[in-house]
Amino acid sequence: MTTETATLHIEGDSYEFPVITGTENEKAVDLRKLRSTTGMITLDPGFANSGACRSSITFIDGEKGILKYRGYTIEDIAQKATFLETAYLLIYGTLPTRDQLDDLKYQIKCHTMLHEDIKRFYSGFPKKAHPMAVCSAVVGALSAFYPEFTDPDDTEADGGIIRLLAKLPTIAACSYKHSIGQPIMYPMNNLEYTQNFMQMMFATPCEDYEIDESVSRALEILLILHADHEQNCSTSTVRLVGSSQANLFASMSAGISALWGPLHGGANQKVIEMLERIEDGDGSAENFVERAKAGDDTARLMGFGHRVYKNYDPRAQIIKKECRDLLDKIGGQSKLLEIAMKLEEIALNDDYFAQRKLYPNVDFYSGIIYKAIGIPVNMFTVLFAIGRLPGWIAQWREMRQDNDFRIGRPRQIYVGPVNQEFKPVDER
Ligand code: SDX
């Protein structure tokens, strides 16, 4: 088979590098021998043009607004799959059979509780601690309780994966209950995954808790839509930390921390705060968009724009519809939805956004659903983390099992001072 190549001309010399083509016809110049061949490196701040790996997990076509998990369209998966089917698909590569799904559900139910010593951590956190800080800390601490889960090829490795999937909703709900001074609610193994999370969040020991099926399905769809998104900031963090052969829990804890940032998963919290500021009279939607265009830092249009999508984020399309359907059923937050849709209408008809190909992303409408079902704003990014966990696990596992596996260590171009002469402190 002839290998396609790319030729680089540097200082009068020509160098050929192989071009690889993916199964969705994306192309990359394989530069792994660039420095050893030419003495040069690439420079690509933010890695916007650099592929870190070959992956079989998720495909995004940002120009067309296409997202697929293991070859299945996000529209199909969101409408037809459960979150645990999606998790199995991302982690193990195929949709589970009935027996495989039942076994996954059973394994998870056996591990939803936290070690009683972990419960004591929560009394050490201030009540106002951000739940992302708590979740990152407690997930990292799982390494102390389960140090054996470091290598995905170990027969035991699935134990670590199961414990993470089983315990993160419990860890998250415990952080919420601690912050409001209520007793934690133990997981109930007769409930499905998402419903179990809802009862741990909203039930109290004083009365029965009734699950609203339309709410649990909307929450399940949100978890599915957040489940993976190829080499985004937090996933790249999980891969980089995992590439040093740090254990599974340490890698996931790092991913939670990276996701927290307002430019990444933290945007869903910022979107609601933005919509509420407009609702409270901090200027009209039109005024806000003008300030966003002017680069006013207090008016960045959160939930808009994306490094990869230069078209409408397909997840945002699904969430927008789910948002309208759910609010029609349970009511509430319609004013915030109206403001969000007004912002979208203004921005999509404005040259500033059109020229920069800025569209609503996954975070633009998700917070309206979370708020409508009673999730506190500072828990929004925790919901993103619960959804993204299967993707992080799948990417960590793929990275560790990749034939190209090596520790991640980018290079740099040094631009600092040179040939400095050291002077003793009294002569400086
Ligand atoms: C997620 O990578 C993923 O896949 C992430 C994610 C996932 O599932 O993992 O999809 C989840 O993180 C979604 C993004 C959530 N973040 C936000 O909504 C924050 C607001 N958006 C941005 O700050 C921004 O769009 C980023 C961070 C998402 C992308 O940043 P880039 O690719 O570095 O683009 P940029 O900041 O260089 O922007 C290009 C231009 C700039 O203008 P100029 O300098 O060309 O004049 O677009 C402007 C920016 O100022 N711009 C915006 C804007 N986003 C970009 N202007 C106003 N409002 C915005 N939201």
Boltz pocket constraint, residues with backbone or C-beta under 6 A from the ligand:
constraints:
  - pocket:
      binder: B
      contacts: [[A, 46], [A, 226], [A, 228], [A, 229], [A, 231], [A, 232], [A, 233], [A, 262], [A, 263], [A, 264], [A, 265], [A, 267], [A, 292], [A, 293], [A, 299], [A, 300], [A, 301], [A, 302], [A, 303], [A, 304], [A, 305], [A, 306], [A, 307], [A, 308], [A, 356], [A, 358], [A, 361], [A, 362], [A, 363]]
      max_distance: 6.0
